[in-house]
Amino acid sequence: MAELKLAIRLDCLKLPLKKSLDVAARMGVRAVELNGRGEVHPENLTETGLRHLKKLLDERNLRVASLRFQTRRGYDNLHELQRRVEATKSAMQLAYKLGAGSVVNHIGYVPDDQADPRFETLESVLQDLGRYGAKVGAFLAAETGAESGETLASILDKDDEGFVAVAYNPGQLVVNRHDAVEALRVLRGRIQVVCATDGVLDLAAGRGIRVPIGEGTVDYPQVLATLDDAGFTGPLVVGREDSSFEEIQQGVSYLQNLVLF
């Protein structure tokens, strides 16, 4: 467990970049996940801006754990697909320049039927991005949650030449009524980032609910032990879209008690 690193997802703080970096440093984490659709957008960040960002990080003894680049549509959707692919490649280039190995995004809908044209489209794009990642040195990390781990693995395992990583989000799997333990088992060899979230099933309402880390059904000691066995040394990123500051603090403290630095 000594090699695992905690990070926070900066856009959850809803603060300007410099202030959010200050908050992260005060929390005692060593790394942050940046939002590639916000202030650190690949199309808008000049070389001067990149040097300034690195300086801000160095001054606070922080590194970039991952770059989040959430596209409005998945790679299964043909509308403006090529533009979306090129933007993702630019994000992968930026991640490499920032010293991060992963670009986190939902890849889109993965059909259960591999004869579905959307499966073929998605497979082709992922092969392209997988090979590009091997070339540039930073990989697309498909965030779990929309489909089961087995379904996600069925398309990621199609290509032997490229590599698409996984951003394991156990809380989102729980919320969508998927088996987080089984997903961890089938995907653990690809996991580069853990999106540290939690969830419970509301049986009365028939749906899942997001809850703070440690208050749901995700067994984090088991998750960390399984990842440790798989040789995982990547970051655990705390924070989701609707996290409060207090919830992020609580999540960091909870995981700090589990992980020995």
N, C-alpha and C positions, 0 to 999 in steps of 0.2 A: 504493500500500500504506500510505501514511502515515495514512490515515483509519481503518484497521482497528484494532479494540480487543480486547485479550485480557481474558478473564474466567475465573473458576473456578466450578464448580458446588459450592456450599457444602455440600450434604447429603452429598457424597462424603467430606468430612473427618470426618464422624461425631463432631462436637464441638458443644457448645452454641453458639447463634448468636453471642454476643459473642466467644467465643474463635475461632470460625471466621472472623469478620471481621478479627480481629487477624492470623490466619495469612495471609489474603488480602492484607492491607496489607503484611505483611513480604515476601511473594512478589513484590511490585512490580507487581501487576496493578491496573488502574483500575476494574474492575467485577466484579460477582458475579451469579450466577444463584441466586435464592432458591427455596426449596421451599414452594410454596403449600399443600402437604398436611402441613406440619410446624408449626414455631413461627410461621410467617407465614401462617396459614390465614385466608382472607377472613372466615369466620364468627366467628373468635375475636379478630381484631385490632381493638381499639377505636381511636377517634380519638387518644386519649392514647397508646396503643401505637404507632400509626402515626407520631406526632410523635417518640416516643422512638427508633424504628427509624431515621427519617431523621437524627436527631441522631447516632446511632452511625455511620451511613454517612458523614456529613459530617466527623465527627472523624477519620476514617481516609482521607478524600479518595477515597471509593468511591462508585460509582453502581450502580444496579440495571440489569443488562444485559437480563435476562428473568426471567420468573416461570414456574417449572415447576409444572404442575398435572396430574399423572398420575392419571387416573381408573382405577378397577379394570376397568371395561368400556369398550368403544368406543362411539361414537355410532351404530353400526349395531345395537346390542343394545337391544331394547325394554324390558328389565327396568329399572325406575326411570329411564327415559330422561329424562323431563322434569326430574326432580330433578338429574340429571347436567348437563343443559343449563343450568339456573339456577345451579348451582354454578360452572360454567365462566364464565358471565356475571359472577358476583361476582368471580371471579379476574381477569377482564379489567378490571373497574372498579378493583380494587386495583393491578393493574399500571400503569394510567394514573396513579393517585395517587402511585405510587413512581417515576414518570418512565420506565417501561419500555414499550416498544411491542409486546411479544410475550408470549403465554402459550403455553408449549410443552406439547404433549400428543400421544400417539398417537391418531389419530382412530378406529381400529378397522379391521375387515376390509373391504377394497374389492373387491367381486366383479368378476371379469373380464366377466361377463355383465351388461350394464346393465338387462336385464329382470328380474334377481333382485330380489325385494322388499327385500332388505337394502341394495341400491344406492339404491333410491328413498328409503328411510328415512334413510340417511346423507346423501344429496344434500339432502334437505329440512332436516336439522339444520344442515349446513354453510352452507346459504344463510341460515338464521336467524342463525347465529353470525357469518357474514361481514358481514351487514348491521349487526349489533349492534356489531361491531368498528369499522365506519366511523362509527357514532354515538358510541361512547364514547372512541375514540382509542387503543385498544390492540387488537391482533389476535390471534386464535388462530393459532398456528404449528404446522402438522401435521408431526410428526417423521417423517423417512424411515426406511425399513428393512424394514418388513413386506411391502411390495409394491415393484414396480419404479417408477422415476420416471415412466414413461409411464402406468402404471396410476393413480398418484396424480394426475398432471396431468389425466387423463380426467375425474375427478370435480371437481377444483378449478376447472377451466375452464368448468364448466356455468353458473355464475352471473355475469352482467355487472354486477349491482347491488351485490353485497357483495364482500368480499375476505377470503380465508383465505390466510395466509402459509405459509411452509415453514421448518422447522428442519432444515437439511441435516445428516444424520448419515452420513458416508461409510463409516465403519467398520462400522456396523450393516448398511448395504447390502451390503458385502463379505461379512460373516458370513452373511447370508441369501442369498448367491449371486446378487445383483443387480449390475448394471453401475453403479458409482458415477459414472463419467465421463458416461455417457448420462443419468443422473438429473440431474446438474449442468446438462447442456445444456438439458434440457426444462423444468427447474424454476427456473433461475437468476433469472428475472424476479420470482419470488415469495420468494426466500430472504431472510429477515430475521435469522436466527441460524444459525451453524454450530456444531453439536455436534462438537467436535474429537476424533474417535476414529479408531482404525485397526484393521485386521483382515487376516487372511490366510486362504486356503483350505487346509485340510488334506486333500489329495487322497486320502490313505490312509484317513482316517476318513470322508471324504465330507461334511465339514461345515466351516463357517467358525470361526475362533478369534479372539477379541479379543486385541489386543496393544498395547503402548505406542505412542504417536504416533511415527512415524518408523521403526518396525520392521515395518510392514506394507506392503501394496501400494498404499495411498492416496498419490498423488503430490501432496503439499501445495503445492509450488511451482506446479504446474499449476492446482490448485484455486484458489489465491490469485490467480493471473494471470487466470483465467476470471472470478472474482468481481469483480476490479478492473475488467475490461472491461465488466461489467454494472452498474458503479456502486455495488457493495455497500459499505456503510460500517458494517455491524452488527458485533456481537461474535463472536469465536471463543471458545466456552465449553469449557474443559478439564475433563475428569472424567466418569466413568461410575459406575454403581452399585457396582462392585467395584474401583474404583481405590484403590491404596495412596497414601499421602502422597508417597512417593518418585516414584511414577509421575506424579502431578499436577505435582510440581516439574519432572520431566524434560520433560513435555509443554509446560509454560510456557516453559522454557528453549529447547526445540526451536523453538517458534513465534516466540519473541523474536528468534531468529537469522534468521528468514525475513522478519519484518515490521519495517519501519523506523518508529519512532515519531517 
